[in-house]
Amino acid sequence: MNRGGLTYKDGSNRLTIDRLTGFKKARDERITNEVEQIIETGEVITYRYIPSELEYDDGITSLNVIEIAYNQGNIQTLLKEHQKRYMIQLMIILLVTAIMAYLIARWFAKPLYYAYHDSLTGLKNRTALEEDLQVCLESYPNRTAVLLLDLDNFKLVNDYFGHDEGDQVLRSTGRRIRRIIHEAGSVFRLGGDEFVIVLSNVSEQEAIPILDRLITRLQRKIPLPLEEEQENLMITASIGIVISGENDDVTSILKKADIALYESKQQGKNQYQFYHDYRNDHLSSL
C-alpha cells in the first residue's frame, strides 16, 4: 500500500474503517500500529501496519505502508503445538537430570557409606563408633554404657564349615543384635567376631535386662558333620560392659570394656561382666 499507487477513502470496499484508520495512522504519523478485526468465522485477525520508506524512490511512492495479517487461530494452534513439544522436552530433560542426579549420588554415596559401615554386616564400623561414642560421652558423661561382645567358639565355625558359613553367622548375629537392641542403642562391628553396642542414658540396672536378652537370644546350635564326635557346635556370646565415668574418653572406655570382656571369657564364657567388679586388679593395665 502506498500513497501514490492506491488511494483509500472512508467507506472504501478495499479496507474496513478500522483497517483504513490503522493504515492512515502508520502513513501520516510514521508509526507502527495494530488493528484487530473479527471475521465471519469468528476468528480474530490482527493487522499490523508498518511504515517503510524506499531509499531508491524519492517520488511520491517512496513512502509505503506494509500490512501484515496475523490469524490468531493459527497462532494459538502453533503455540499449543510448541507448548506441547516444550513440555515433552522439559519432561525428558527433568527425567534425564533425575537419573543423572541419582547415579551421581549413588557414585558418591557408596564410598561414603563404606567409610562408616562394615561391608559384611552393614553395621557401623570403628570409625563411626569413635565419632558416635564421643558425642554420646559428651551428652551423657556418667550414663553411657559400652558393651563389647565376642562370639564364643566362632573360630570352630570357620574350621568346620569354612569362611562362607562363618560370614553367614556374622551377618545373622548382626541382625539379631539389632533386633534385640532396637532403638535402645547403636550397634557396631569392630572386625572378626567382635561387636560393640553403645547405650545412651542408662544405668547398670537398666542395662541388665538388655544384657540378659543378648546372652539368651544369641545362643545357637549348629549341627556338625556326622563324623564329628559331638553333634552340635554351640555358639554363645561373652560380653564386657562398662558404664562411663566423668573422666572417660573414647580410648579409655573401650579399654575398660575390653578388660571386662576378657574377664567374662576367663569366668567361663556365655555371660557378661561389668568392669567395676575387678577395676582395682587391672588399673595398671590402663
Contacts in CASP RR format, 6 or more apart in sequence:
PFRMAT RR
TARGET T0000
AUTHOR 0000-0000-0000
METHOD contacts of the structure
MODEL  1
MNRGGLTYKDGSNRLTIDRLTGFKKARDERITNEVEQIIETGEVITYRYI
PSELEYDDGITSLNVIEIAYNQGNIQTLLKEHQKRYMIQLMIILLVTAIM
AYLIARWFAKPLYYAYHDSLTGLKNRTALEEDLQVCLESYPNRTAVLLLD
LDNFKLVNDYFGHDEGDQVLRSTGRRIRRIIHEAGSVFRLGGDEFVIVLS
NVSEQEAIPILDRLITRLQRKIPLPLEEEQENLMITASIGIVISGENDDV
TSILKKADIALYESKQQGKNQYQFYHDYRNDHLSSL
1 8 0 8 1.000
1 23 0 8 1.000
1 64 0 8 1.000
1 65 0 8 1.000
1 66 0 8 1.000
1 67 0 8 1.000
2 61 0 8 1.000
2 63 0 8 1.000
2 64 0 8 1.000
2 65 0 8 1.000
3 27 0 8 1.000
3 60 0 8 1.000
3 61 0 8 1.000
3 63 0 8 1.000
4 60 0 8 1.000
4 61 0 8 1.000
5 61 0 8 1.000
6 14 0 8 1.000
8 14 0 8 1.000
8 15 0 8 1.000
8 20 0 8 1.000
8 23 0 8 1.000
8 24 0 8 1.000
10 17 0 8 1.000
10 20 0 8 1.000
11 17 0 8 1.000
11 20 0 8 1.000
12 20 0 8 1.000
15 23 0 8 1.000
16 37 0 8 1.000
18 35 0 8 1.000
18 37 0 8 1.000
19 35 0 8 1.000
19 37 0 8 1.000
19 47 0 8 1.000
19 67 0 8 1.000
21 35 0 8 1.000
22 33 0 8 1.000
22 35 0 8 1.000
22 47 0 8 1.000
22 49 0 8 1.000
23 49 0 8 1.000
23 65 0 8 1.000
23 67 0 8 1.000
25 31 0 8 1.000
25 33 0 8 1.000
25 49 0 8 1.000
26 32 0 8 1.000
26 33 0 8 1.000
26 49 0 8 1.000
26 50 0 8 1.000
26 51 0 8 1.000
26 65 0 8 1.000
27 51 0 8 1.000
27 63 0 8 1.000
27 65 0 8 1.000
30 51 0 8 1.000
31 51 0 8 1.000
32 48 0 8 1.000
32 49 0 8 1.000
32 50 0 8 1.000
32 51 0 8 1.000
33 48 0 8 1.000
33 49 0 8 1.000
34 46 0 8 1.000
34 47 0 8 1.000
34 48 0 8 1.000
34 49 0 8 1.000
35 46 0 8 1.000
35 47 0 8 1.000
35 49 0 8 1.000
36 44 0 8 1.000
36 45 0 8 1.000
36 46 0 8 1.000
36 47 0 8 1.000
37 44 0 8 1.000
37 45 0 8 1.000
37 47 0 8 1.000
38 44 0 8 1.000
38 45 0 8 1.000
39 45 0 8 1.000
43 71 0 8 1.000
43 72 0 8 1.000
43 73 0 8 1.000
44 72 0 8 1.000
44 73 0 8 1.000
45 69 0 8 1.000
45 70 0 8 1.000
45 71 0 8 1.000
45 72 0 8 1.000
46 69 0 8 1.000
46 70 0 8 1.000
46 72 0 8 1.000
47 67 0 8 1.000
47 68 0 8 1.000
47 69 0 8 1.000
47 70 0 8 1.000
48 67 0 8 1.000
48 68 0 8 1.000
48 70 0 8 1.000
49 65 0 8 1.000
49 66 0 8 1.000
49 67 0 8 1.000
50 65 0 8 1.000
50 66 0 8 1.000
50 68 0 8 1.000
51 63 0 8 1.000
51 64 0 8 1.000
51 65 0 8 1.000
51 66 0 8 1.000
52 63 0 8 1.000
52 64 0 8 1.000
52 65 0 8 1.000
52 66 0 8 1.000
53 62 0 8 1.000
53 63 0 8 1.000
53 64 0 8 1.000
54 61 0 8 1.000
54 62 0 8 1.000
54 64 0 8 1.000
115 127 0 8 1.000
116 124 0 8 1.000
116 125 0 8 1.000
116 127 0 8 1.000
116 128 0 8 1.000
117 123 0 8 1.000
117 124 0 8 1.000
117 125 0 8 1.000
117 128 0 8 1.000
118 124 0 8 1.000
118 125 0 8 1.000
118 188 0 8 1.000
118 189 0 8 1.000
118 191 0 8 1.000
120 167 0 8 1.000
120 170 0 8 1.000
120 171 0 8 1.000
120 189 0 8 1.000
121 170 0 8 1.000
121 171 0 8 1.000
121 173 0 8 1.000
121 174 0 8 1.000
121 189 0 8 1.000
122 189 0 8 1.000
123 174 0 8 1.000
123 178 0 8 1.000
123 187 0 8 1.000
123 188 0 8 1.000
123 189 0 8 1.000
123 195 0 8 1.000
124 132 0 8 1.000
124 186 0 8 1.000
124 187 0 8 1.000
124 188 0 8 1.000
124 189 0 8 1.000
125 188 0 8 1.000
125 189 0 8 1.000
125 190 0 8 1.000
126 188 0 8 1.000
126 190 0 8 1.000
126 191 0 8 1.000
128 188 0 8 1.000
129 188 0 8 1.000
129 190 0 8 1.000
129 196 0 8 1.000
129 198 0 8 1.000
130 250 0 8 1.000
132 186 0 8 1.000
132 188 0 8 1.000
132 198 0 8 1.000
133 144 0 8 1.000
133 146 0 8 1.000
133 198 0 8 1.000
133 250 0 8 1.000
133 253 0 8 1.000
133 254 0 8 1.000
134 249 0 8 1.000
134 250 0 8 1.000
136 144 0 8 1.000
136 198 0 8 1.000
136 200 0 8 1.000
137 144 0 8 1.000
137 244 0 8 1.000
137 248 0 8 1.000
137 249 0 8 1.000
137 250 0 8 1.000
137 253 0 8 1.000
139 200 0 8 1.000
139 201 0 8 1.000
140 200 0 8 1.000
140 201 0 8 1.000
140 244 0 8 1.000
141 244 0 8 1.000
141 245 0 8 1.000
141 246 0 8 1.000
141 248 0 8 1.000
142 243 0 8 1.000
142 244 0 8 1.000
142 245 0 8 1.000
142 246 0 8 1.000
143 200 0 8 1.000
143 201 0 8 1.000
143 202 0 8 1.000
143 203 0 8 1.000
143 243 0 8 1.000
143 244 0 8 1.000
144 198 0 8 1.000
144 199 0 8 1.000
144 200 0 8 1.000
144 201 0 8 1.000
144 202 0 8 1.000
144 243 0 8 1.000
144 244 0 8 1.000
144 248 0 8 1.000
144 253 0 8 1.000
145 197 0 8 1.000
145 198 0 8 1.000
145 199 0 8 1.000
145 200 0 8 1.000
145 202 0 8 1.000
145 207 0 8 1.000
145 241 0 8 1.000
145 242 0 8 1.000
145 243 0 8 1.000
145 244 0 8 1.000
146 196 0 8 1.000
146 197 0 8 1.000
146 198 0 8 1.000
146 199 0 8 1.000
146 241 0 8 1.000
146 242 0 8 1.000
146 244 0 8 1.000
146 253 0 8 1.000
146 254 0 8 1.000
146 256 0 8 1.000
146 257 0 8 1.000
147 196 0 8 1.000
147 197 0 8 1.000
147 198 0 8 1.000
147 199 0 8 1.000
147 207 0 8 1.000
147 211 0 8 1.000
147 214 0 8 1.000
147 239 0 8 1.000
147 240 0 8 1.000
147 241 0 8 1.000
147 257 0 8 1.000
147 272 0 8 1.000
148 194 0 8 1.000
148 195 0 8 1.000
148 196 0 8 1.000
148 239 0 8 1.000
148 240 0 8 1.000
148 241 0 8 1.000
148 254 0 8 1.000
148 257 0 8 1.000
148 258 0 8 1.000
148 260 0 8 1.000
148 261 0 8 1.000
149 177 0 8 1.000
149 194 0 8 1.000
149 195 0 8 1.000
149 196 0 8 1.000
149 197 0 8 1.000
149 214 0 8 1.000
149 218 0 8 1.000
149 237 0 8 1.000
149 238 0 8 1.000
149 239 0 8 1.000
149 240 0 8 1.000
149 261 0 8 1.000
150 193 0 8 1.000
150 194 0 8 1.000
150 195 0 8 1.000
150 237 0 8 1.000
150 238 0 8 1.000
150 239 0 8 1.000
150 261 0 8 1.000
150 265 0 8 1.000
151 169 0 8 1.000
151 173 0 8 1.000
151 193 0 8 1.000
151 218 0 8 1.000
151 235 0 8 1.000
151 236 0 8 1.000
151 237 0 8 1.000
152 234 0 8 1.000
152 235 0 8 1.000
152 236 0 8 1.000
152 237 0 8 1.000
152 238 0 8 1.000
152 265 0 8 1.000
152 269 0 8 1.000
152 270 0 8 1.000
153 233 0 8 1.000
153 234 0 8 1.000
153 235 0 8 1.000
153 236 0 8 1.000
154 166 0 8 1.000
154 169 0 8 1.000
154 192 0 8 1.000
154 193 0 8 1.000
154 235 0 8 1.000
156 233 0 8 1.000
157 165 0 8 1.000
157 166 0 8 1.000
157 169 0 8 1.000
157 222 0 8 1.000
157 233 0 8 1.000
157 235 0 8 1.000
158 165 0 8 1.000
158 166 0 8 1.000
160 224 0 8 1.000
160 225 0 8 1.000
160 228 0 8 1.000
160 233 0 8 1.000
161 222 0 8 1.000
169 222 0 8 1.000
169 235 0 8 1.000
170 189 0 8 1.000
170 192 0 8 1.000
170 193 0 8 1.000
173 193 0 8 1.000
173 195 0 8 1.000
173 218 0 8 1.000
174 187 0 8 1.000
174 189 0 8 1.000
174 195 0 8 1.000
176 217 0 8 1.000
176 218 0 8 1.000
177 187 0 8 1.000
177 195 0 8 1.000
177 197 0 8 1.000
177 214 0 8 1.000
177 218 0 8 1.000
178 187 0 8 1.000
180 210 0 8 1.000
180 213 0 8 1.000
180 214 0 8 1.000
180 217 0 8 1.000
180 218 0 8 1.000
181 187 0 8 1.000
181 197 0 8 1.000
181 199 0 8 1.000
181 210 0 8 1.000
184 199 0 8 1.000
184 202 0 8 1.000
184 210 0 8 1.000
185 197 0 8 1.000
185 198 0 8 1.000
185 199 0 8 1.000
185 200 0 8 1.000
186 197 0 8 1.000
186 198 0 8 1.000
187 195 0 8 1.000
187 196 0 8 1.000
187 197 0 8 1.000
188 195 0 8 1.000
188 196 0 8 1.000
188 197 0 8 1.000
188 198 0 8 1.000
189 195 0 8 1.000
189 196 0 8 1.000
190 196 0 8 1.000
196 254 0 8 1.000
196 257 0 8 1.000
197 214 0 8 1.000
199 207 0 8 1.000
199 210 0 8 1.000
202 243 0 8 1.000
203 243 0 8 1.000
204 243 0 8 1.000
204 274 0 8 1.000
207 241 0 8 1.000
207 243 0 8 1.000
211 239 0 8 1.000
211 241 0 8 1.000
211 272 0 8 1.000
214 237 0 8 1.000
214 239 0 8 1.000
214 272 0 8 1.000
215 236 0 8 1.000
215 237 0 8 1.000
215 239 0 8 1.000
215 270 0 8 1.000
215 271 0 8 1.000
215 272 0 8 1.000
218 235 0 8 1.000
218 236 0 8 1.000
218 237 0 8 1.000
219 234 0 8 1.000
219 235 0 8 1.000
219 236 0 8 1.000
219 237 0 8 1.000
219 270 0 8 1.000
220 234 0 8 1.000
220 235 0 8 1.000
221 232 0 8 1.000
221 233 0 8 1.000
221 234 0 8 1.000
221 235 0 8 1.000
222 232 0 8 1.000
222 233 0 8 1.000
222 234 0 8 1.000
222 235 0 8 1.000
223 231 0 8 1.000
223 232 0 8 1.000
223 233 0 8 1.000
224 230 0 8 1.000
224 231 0 8 1.000
224 232 0 8 1.000
224 233 0 8 1.000
236 269 0 8 1.000
236 270 0 8 1.000
237 270 0 8 1.000
238 261 0 8 1.000
238 264 0 8 1.000
238 265 0 8 1.000
238 268 0 8 1.000
238 269 0 8 1.000
238 270 0 8 1.000
238 271 0 8 1.000
238 272 0 8 1.000
239 260 0 8 1.000
239 261 0 8 1.000
239 264 0 8 1.000
239 271 0 8 1.000
239 272 0 8 1.000
239 273 0 8 1.000
240 257 0 8 1.000
240 258 0 8 1.000
240 260 0 8 1.000
240 261 0 8 1.000
240 263 0 8 1.000
240 264 0 8 1.000
240 272 0 8 1.000
240 273 0 8 1.000
240 274 0 8 1.000
240 275 0 8 1.000
241 257 0 8 1.000
241 260 0 8 1.000
241 272 0 8 1.000
241 273 0 8 1.000
241 274 0 8 1.000
241 275 0 8 1.000
242 253 0 8 1.000
242 256 0 8 1.000
242 257 0 8 1.000
242 260 0 8 1.000
242 274 0 8 1.000
242 275 0 8 1.000
242 276 0 8 1.000
243 274 0 8 1.000
243 275 0 8 1.000
243 276 0 8 1.000
244 253 0 8 1.000
245 253 0 8 1.000
248 256 0 8 1.000
252 286 0 8 1.000
255 285 0 8 1.000
255 286 0 8 1.000
256 275 0 8 1.000
256 279 0 8 1.000
256 286 0 8 1.000
257 275 0 8 1.000
259 275 0 8 1.000
259 278 0 8 1.000
259 282 0 8 1.000
259 285 0 8 1.000
259 286 0 8 1.000
260 273 0 8 1.000
260 274 0 8 1.000
260 275 0 8 1.000
260 277 0 8 1.000
261 273 0 8 1.000
263 273 0 8 1.000
263 277 0 8 1.000
263 278 0 8 1.000
264 271 0 8 1.000
264 272 0 8 1.000
264 273 0 8 1.000
267 273 0 8 1.000
END
